[in-house]
Amino acid sequence: MTYKTYSEFVRSADEQPFALFRARWLLLPDCESITGWNPADLDHGTELLQEIYNTINRPISDIRAACGLTQQAFSDRFAVPIRTVQNWESRDCCPVYVRVLIQQALGLADLPAMLGVIS
């Protein structure tokens, strides 16, 4: 998957319900680079897309809790004002690129590796 396709993939996961996201990507050859993807097994492909979709849409509060950080510690670690962290959590409005990057920095998910992103 190219970086351009990766960007479209993540954006569509963030903006669409899973049913539309799955319909958009399930049969495209771009998905063949996903780790564990088997084009002949659409049920498994749907499971992989669901896992990736859930990772992309994981709330920042869940990400913070998974690494065991308080809001203040999270704020300090990522140099984000505490009020911003509180707003992200209360309004569920953390930008998708921030959620993806923070998960990668914390070792919770490596989407580029999962999706086989190449230059």
Backbone as JSON Lines, residues from 0, in Angstrom:
{"i":0,"aa":"M","n":[0.86,-1.17,0.0],"ca":[0.0,0.0,0.0],"c":[0.91,1.23,0.0]}
{"i":1,"aa":"T","n":[0.6,2.17,-0.83],"ca":[1.38,3.41,-0.9],"c":[0.93,4.35,0.23]}
{"i":2,"aa":"Y","n":[1.73,5.38,0.48],"ca":[1.36,6.36,1.5],"c":[0.06,7.07,1.14]}
{"i":3,"aa":"K","n":[-0.14,7.34,-0.14],"ca":[-1.37,8.0,-0.58],"c":[-2.58,7.11,-0.27]}
{"i":4,"aa":"T","n":[-2.49,5.84,-0.6],"ca":[-3.58,4.9,-0.32],"c":[-3.77,4.75,1.18]}
{"i":5,"aa":"Y","n":[-2.67,4.7,1.94],"ca":[-2.73,4.62,3.39],"c":[-3.51,5.8,3.97]}
{"i":6,"aa":"S","n":[-3.22,6.98,3.46],"ca":[-3.92,8.18,3.91],"c":[-5.41,8.09,3.62]}
{"i":7,"aa":"E","n":[-5.78,7.65,2.43],"ca":[-7.19,7.48,2.06],"c":[-7.85,6.42,2.95]}
{"i":8,"aa":"F","n":[-7.13,5.35,3.22],"ca":[-7.63,4.24,4.03],"c":[-7.96,4.72,5.44]}
{"i":9,"aa":"V","n":[-7.02,5.4,6.06],"ca":[-7.21,5.89,7.43],"c":[-8.31,6.93,7.49]}
{"i":10,"aa":"R","n":[-8.32,7.84,6.53],"ca":[-9.36,8.86,6.5],"c":[-10.75,8.25,6.33]}
{"i":11,"aa":"S","n":[-10.88,7.26,5.47],"ca":[-12.19,6.65,5.27],"c":[-12.62,5.87,6.51]}
{"i":12,"aa":"A","n":[-11.69,5.27,7.23],"ca":[-12.04,4.58,8.48],"c":[-12.51,5.56,9.53]}
{"i":13,"aa":"D","n":[-11.93,6.75,9.54],"ca":[-12.3,7.76,10.51],"c":[-13.65,8.4,10.18]}
{"i":14,"aa":"E","n":[-13.98,8.5,8.91],"ca":[-15.16,9.25,8.5],"c":[-16.4,8.4,8.24]}
{"i":15,"aa":"Q","n":[-16.24,7.11,8.04],"ca":[-17.37,6.28,7.63],"c":[-17.69,5.21,8.67]}
{"i":16,"aa":"P","n":[-18.96,4.77,8.71],"ca":[-19.29,3.61,9.54],"c":[-18.59,2.37,8.96]}
{"i":17,"aa":"F","n":[-18.42,1.35,9.79],"ca":[-17.65,0.18,9.37],"c":[-18.22,-0.46,8.11]}
{"i":18,"aa":"A","n":[-19.53,-0.56,7.98],"ca":[-20.13,-1.22,6.82],"c":[-19.7,-0.55,5.51]}
{"i":19,"aa":"L","n":[-19.67,0.77,5.48],"ca":[-19.23,1.48,4.28],"c":[-17.72,1.34,4.07]}
{"i":20,"aa":"F","n":[-16.98,1.42,5.15],"ca":[-15.53,1.25,5.09],"c":[-15.19,-0.13,4.5]}
{"i":21,"aa":"R","n":[-15.83,-1.18,5.03],"ca":[-15.59,-2.55,4.55],"c":[-15.96,-2.67,3.07]}
{"i":22,"aa":"A","n":[-17.12,-2.14,2.7],"ca":[-17.56,-2.21,1.31],"c":[-16.57,-1.5,0.38]}
{"i":23,"aa":"R","n":[-16.0,-0.41,0.86],"ca":[-15.06,0.37,0.05],"c":[-13.74,-0.37,-0.17]}
{"i":24,"aa":"W","n":[-13.25,-1.09,0.85],"ca":[-11.9,-1.64,0.79],"c":[-11.79,-3.14,0.62]}
{"i":25,"aa":"L","n":[-12.79,-3.91,0.97],"ca":[-12.66,-5.36,1.07],"c":[-12.14,-6.02,-0.21]}
{"i":26,"aa":"L","n":[-12.59,-5.61,-1.35],"ca":[-12.22,-6.29,-2.59],"c":[-11.12,-5.6,-3.39]}
{"i":27,"aa":"L","n":[-10.55,-4.55,-2.85],"ca":[-9.51,-3.83,-3.58],"c":[-8.15,-4.52,-3.45]}
{"i":28,"aa":"P","n":[-7.39,-4.55,-4.53],"ca":[-6.06,-5.16,-4.46],"c":[-5.11,-4.46,-3.5]}
{"i":29,"aa":"D","n":[-5.39,-3.17,-3.17],"ca":[-4.54,-2.46,-2.21],"c":[-4.47,-3.18,-0.88]}
{"i":30,"aa":"C","n":[-5.51,-3.9,-0.52],"ca":[-5.56,-4.59,0.77],"c":[-4.7,-5.83,0.82]}
{"i":31,"aa":"E","n":[-4.23,-6.29,-0.32],"ca":[-3.41,-7.5,-0.34],"c":[-2.09,-7.33,0.38]}
{"i":32,"aa":"S","n":[-1.69,-6.08,0.64],"ca":[-0.44,-5.85,1.37],"c":[-0.64,-5.92,2.89]}
{"i":33,"aa":"I","n":[-1.89,-6.01,3.35],"ca":[-2.17,-6.08,4.79],"c":[-1.64,-7.41,5.33]}
{"i":34,"aa":"T","n":[-0.94,-7.33,6.46],"ca":[-0.37,-8.52,7.08],"c":[-1.46,-9.54,7.37]}
{"i":35,"aa":"G","n":[-1.3,-10.75,6.85],"ca":[-2.27,-11.81,7.08],"c":[-3.43,-11.83,6.11]}
{"i":36,"aa":"W","n":[-3.42,-10.95,5.11],"ca":[-4.53,-10.85,4.16],"c":[-4.52,-12.03,3.2]}
{"i":37,"aa":"N","n":[-5.67,-12.64,3.01],"ca":[-5.85,-13.72,2.05],"c":[-7.06,-13.36,1.19]}
{"i":38,"aa":"P","n":[-6.84,-13.0,-0.07],"ca":[-7.95,-12.54,-0.91],"c":[-9.05,-13.59,-1.08]}
{"i":39,"aa":"A","n":[-8.72,-14.85,-0.87],"ca":[-9.73,-15.9,-1.03],"c":[-10.62,-16.05,0.2]}
{"i":40,"aa":"D","n":[-10.23,-15.48,1.32],"ca":[-10.99,-15.62,2.57],"c":[-11.57,-14.26,2.98]}
{"i":41,"aa":"L","n":[-12.75,-13.95,2.46],"ca":[-13.36,-12.65,2.72],"c":[-13.8,-12.48,4.17]}
{"i":42,"aa":"D","n":[-14.15,-13.57,4.84],"ca":[-14.52,-13.46,6.25],"c":[-13.33,-13.02,7.08]}
{"i":43,"aa":"H","n":[-12.18,-13.62,6.82],"ca":[-10.96,-13.23,7.54],"c":[-10.57,-11.8,7.16]}
{"i":44,"aa":"G","n":[-10.75,-11.44,5.9],"ca":[-10.48,-10.07,5.46],"c":[-11.35,-9.06,6.2]}
{"i":45,"aa":"T","n":[-12.62,-9.43,6.4],"ca":[-13.53,-8.56,7.14],"c":[-13.06,-8.42,8.58]}
{"i":46,"aa":"E","n":[-12.58,-9.51,9.19],"ca":[-12.07,-9.45,10.57],"c":[-10.84,-8.55,10.65]}
{"i":47,"aa":"L","n":[-9.94,-8.66,9.68],"ca":[-8.76,-7.81,9.68],"c":[-9.14,-6.34,9.52]}
{"i":48,"aa":"L","n":[-10.07,-6.06,8.62],"ca":[-10.53,-4.68,8.44],"c":[-11.18,-4.15,9.71]}
{"i":49,"aa":"Q","n":[-11.95,-5.01,10.4],"ca":[-12.6,-4.59,11.65],"c":[-11.55,-4.25,12.71]}
{"i":50,"aa":"E","n":[-10.52,-5.08,12.81],"ca":[-9.44,-4.83,13.77],"c":[-8.73,-3.51,13.47]}
{"i":51,"aa":"I","n":[-8.44,-3.27,12.2],"ca":[-7.77,-2.03,11.81],"c":[-8.68,-0.84,12.04]}
{"i":52,"aa":"Y","n":[-9.95,-0.99,11.69],"ca":[-10.95,0.08,11.88],"c":[-11.04,0.44,13.36]}
{"i":53,"aa":"N","n":[-11.08,-0.57,14.23],"ca":[-11.15,-0.32,15.68],"c":[-9.89,0.38,16.19]}
{"i":54,"aa":"T","n":[-8.75,0.02,15.64],"ca":[-7.49,0.67,16.03],"c":[-7.5,2.14,15.64]}
{"i":55,"aa":"I","n":[-7.94,2.42,14.43],"ca":[-7.98,3.8,13.95],"c":[-8.96,4.64,14.77]}
{"i":56,"aa":"N","n":[-10.07,4.04,15.15],"ca":[-11.13,4.78,15.85],"c":[-11.08,4.62,17.37]}
{"i":57,"aa":"R","n":[-9.99,4.12,17.88],"ca":[-9.85,3.93,19.33],"c":[-9.83,5.29,20.03]}
{"i":58,"aa":"P","n":[-10.72,5.48,21.0],"ca":[-10.76,6.78,21.71],"c":[-9.44,7.05,22.44]}
{"i":59,"aa":"I","n":[-9.1,8.3,22.54],"ca":[-7.85,8.69,23.19],"c":[-7.85,8.26,24.66]}
{"i":60,"aa":"S","n":[-9.02,8.24,25.3],"ca":[-9.08,7.79,26.69],"c":[-8.7,6.33,26.82]}
{"i":61,"aa":"D","n":[-9.09,5.5,25.85],"ca":[-8.69,4.09,25.86],"c":[-7.2,3.93,25.61]}
{"i":62,"aa":"I","n":[-6.66,4.74,24.72],"ca":[-5.22,4.69,24.44],"c":[-4.44,5.07,25.69]}
{"i":63,"aa":"R","n":[-4.87,6.14,26.34],"ca":[-4.19,6.6,27.56],"c":[-4.28,5.54,28.66]}
{"i":64,"aa":"A","n":[-5.47,4.95,28.82],"ca":[-5.66,3.93,29.85],"c":[-4.83,2.68,29.56]}
{"i":65,"aa":"A","n":[-4.71,2.32,28.29],"ca":[-3.96,1.12,27.92],"c":[-2.48,1.23,28.29]}
{"i":66,"aa":"C","n":[-1.96,2.45,28.3],"ca":[-0.56,2.61,28.66],"c":[-0.4,3.0,30.12]}
{"i":67,"aa":"G","n":[-1.51,3.1,30.86],"ca":[-1.46,3.34,32.3],"c":[-1.05,4.74,32.7]}
{"i":68,"aa":"L","n":[-1.31,5.71,31.86],"ca":[-0.94,7.09,32.18],"c":[-2.15,7.88,32.67]}
{"i":69,"aa":"T","n":[-1.91,8.75,33.63],"ca":[-2.95,9.69,34.03],"c":[-3.04,10.76,32.94]}
{"i":70,"aa":"Q","n":[-4.09,11.58,33.02],"ca":[-4.19,12.66,32.05],"c":[-2.98,13.58,32.13]}
{"i":71,"aa":"Q","n":[-2.53,13.88,33.34],"ca":[-1.37,14.77,33.51],"c":[-0.11,14.13,32.95]}
{"i":72,"aa":"A","n":[0.1,12.85,33.23],"ca":[1.29,12.16,32.72],"c":[1.26,12.07,31.19]}
{"i":73,"aa":"F","n":[0.09,11.81,30.65],"ca":[-0.09,11.77,29.19],"c":[0.22,13.14,28.6]}
{"i":74,"aa":"S","n":[-0.31,14.17,29.22],"ca":[-0.07,15.54,28.79],"c":[1.42,15.86,28.8]}
{"i":75,"aa":"D","n":[2.1,15.49,29.86],"ca":[3.53,15.75,29.97],"c":[4.33,14.96,28.94]}
{"i":76,"aa":"R","n":[3.97,13.71,28.76],"ca":[4.73,12.84,27.85],"c":[4.66,13.33,26.4]}
{"i":77,"aa":"F","n":[3.47,13.8,26.0],"ca":[3.31,14.2,24.6],"c":[3.28,15.71,24.39]}
{"i":78,"aa":"A","n":[3.61,16.47,25.43],"ca":[3.68,17.94,25.36],"c":[2.39,18.54,24.79]}
{"i":79,"aa":"V","n":[1.28,18.03,25.31],"ca":[-0.04,18.52,24.94],"c":[-0.64,19.13,26.2]}
{"i":80,"aa":"P","n":[-1.21,20.32,26.11],"ca":[-1.81,20.91,27.31],"c":[-2.86,19.98,27.93]}
{"i":81,"aa":"I","n":[-2.89,19.92,29.25],"ca":[-3.83,19.05,29.96],"c":[-5.26,19.35,29.55]}
{"i":82,"aa":"R","n":[-5.58,20.6,29.33],"ca":[-6.95,20.97,28.92],"c":[-7.29,20.36,27.56]}
{"i":83,"aa":"T","n":[-6.32,20.26,26.68],"ca":[-6.54,19.64,25.37],"c":[-6.84,18.15,25.54]}
{"i":84,"aa":"V","n":[-6.08,17.48,26.38],"ca":[-6.32,16.06,26.65],"c":[-7.73,15.88,27.23]}
{"i":85,"aa":"Q","n":[-8.1,16.73,28.17],"ca":[-9.44,16.65,28.76],"c":[-10.52,16.87,27.71]}
{"i":86,"aa":"N","n":[-10.32,17.83,26.82],"ca":[-11.29,18.07,25.74],"c":[-11.37,16.88,24.78]}
{"i":87,"aa":"W","n":[-10.23,16.32,24.42],"ca":[-10.23,15.15,23.54],"c":[-11.05,14.03,24.15]}
{"i":88,"aa":"E","n":[-10.87,13.83,25.45],"ca":[-11.56,12.72,26.11],"c":[-13.05,13.0,26.32]}
{"i":89,"aa":"S","n":[-13.4,14.21,26.71],"ca":[-14.8,14.5,27.0],"c":[-15.63,14.65,25.74]}
{"i":90,"aa":"R","n":[-15.03,15.14,24.68],"ca":[-15.77,15.37,23.44],"c":[-15.48,14.32,22.37]}
{"i":91,"aa":"D","n":[-14.56,13.42,22.65],"ca":[-14.14,12.4,21.68],"c":[-13.78,13.06,20.34]}
{"i":92,"aa":"C","n":[-12.92,14.08,20.43],"ca":[-12.61,14.87,19.24],"c":[-11.12,14.9,18.9]}
{"i":93,"aa":"C","n":[-10.38,13.94,19.38],"ca":[-8.96,13.89,19.05],"c":[-8.79,13.56,17.56]}
{"i":94,"aa":"P","n":[-8.0,14.33,16.84],"ca":[-7.8,14.06,15.41],"c":[-7.25,12.65,15.17]}
{"i":95,"aa":"V","n":[-7.67,12.06,14.07],"ca":[-7.28,10.68,13.77],"c":[-5.76,10.53,13.66]}
{"i":96,"aa":"Y","n":[-5.08,11.48,13.04],"ca":[-3.64,11.34,12.88],"c":[-2.94,11.35,14.24]}
{"i":97,"aa":"V","n":[-3.47,12.08,15.21],"ca":[-2.89,12.11,16.55],"c":[-3.08,10.76,17.22]}
{"i":98,"aa":"R","n":[-4.28,10.2,17.13],"ca":[-4.54,8.88,17.73],"c":[-3.62,7.81,17.13]}
{"i":99,"aa":"V","n":[-3.45,7.84,15.82],"ca":[-2.6,6.86,15.15],"c":[-1.14,7.03,15.57]}
{"i":100,"aa":"L","n":[-0.65,8.26,15.57],"ca":[0.74,8.51,15.93],"c":[1.02,8.17,17.39]}
{"i":101,"aa":"I","n":[0.1,8.51,18.29],"ca":[0.31,8.21,19.7],"c":[0.31,6.71,19.93]}
{"i":102,"aa":"Q","n":[-0.6,5.98,19.29],"ca":[-0.59,4.53,19.44],"c":[0.71,3.94,18.95]}
{"i":103,"aa":"Q","n":[1.23,4.47,17.85],"ca":[2.5,3.99,17.33],"c":[3.64,4.32,18.29]}
{"i":104,"aa":"A","n":[3.64,5.53,18.84],"ca":[4.7,5.93,19.78],"c":[4.68,5.09,21.05]}
{"i":105,"aa":"L","n":[3.49,4.67,21.47],"ca":[3.36,3.87,22.68],"c":[3.52,2.37,22.43]}
{"i":106,"aa":"G","n":[3.67,1.99,21.17],"ca":[3.82,0.57,20.83],"c":[2.51,-0.2,20.89]}
{"i":107,"aa":"L","n":[1.38,0.5,20.85],"ca":[0.08,-0.17,20.9],"c":[-0.37,-0.66,19.54]}
{"i":108,"aa":"A","n":[0.06,0.0,18.49],"ca":[-0.28,-0.39,17.13],"c":[0.69,0.26,16.16]}
{"i":109,"aa":"D","n":[1.03,-0.46,15.12],"ca":[1.88,0.08,14.07],"c":[1.14,-0.09,12.75]}
{"i":110,"aa":"L","n":[0.24,0.84,12.47],"ca":[-0.59,0.73,11.27],"c":[0.2,0.64,9.98]}
{"i":111,"aa":"P","n":[1.24,1.45,9.78],"ca":[1.98,1.31,8.52],"c":[2.53,-0.11,8.34]}
{"i":112,"aa":"A","n":[3.03,-0.72,9.41],"ca":[3.54,-2.09,9.29],"c":[2.41,-3.07,9.03]}
{"i":113,"aa":"M","n":[1.28,-2.9,9.73],"ca":[0.13,-3.79,9.53],"c":[-0.39,-3.73,8.09]}
{"i":114,"aa":"L","n":[-0.35,-2.53,7.52],"ca":[-0.92,-2.32,6.18],"c":[0.12,-2.48,5.06]}
{"i":115,"aa":"G","n":[1.34,-2.75,5.41],"ca":[2.37,-2.93,4.39],"c":[2.64,-1.68,3.59]}
{"i":116,"aa":"V","n":[2.73,-0.55,4.28],"ca":[2.95,0.74,3.61],"c":[4.37,0.78,3.06]}
{"i":117,"aa":"I","n":[4.46,1.2,1.81],"ca":[5.77,1.36,1.16],"c":[5.86,2.76,0.58]}
{"i":118,"aa":"S","n":[7.07,3.22,0.36],"ca":[7.29,4.56,-0.22],"c":[6.89,4.58,-1.67]}
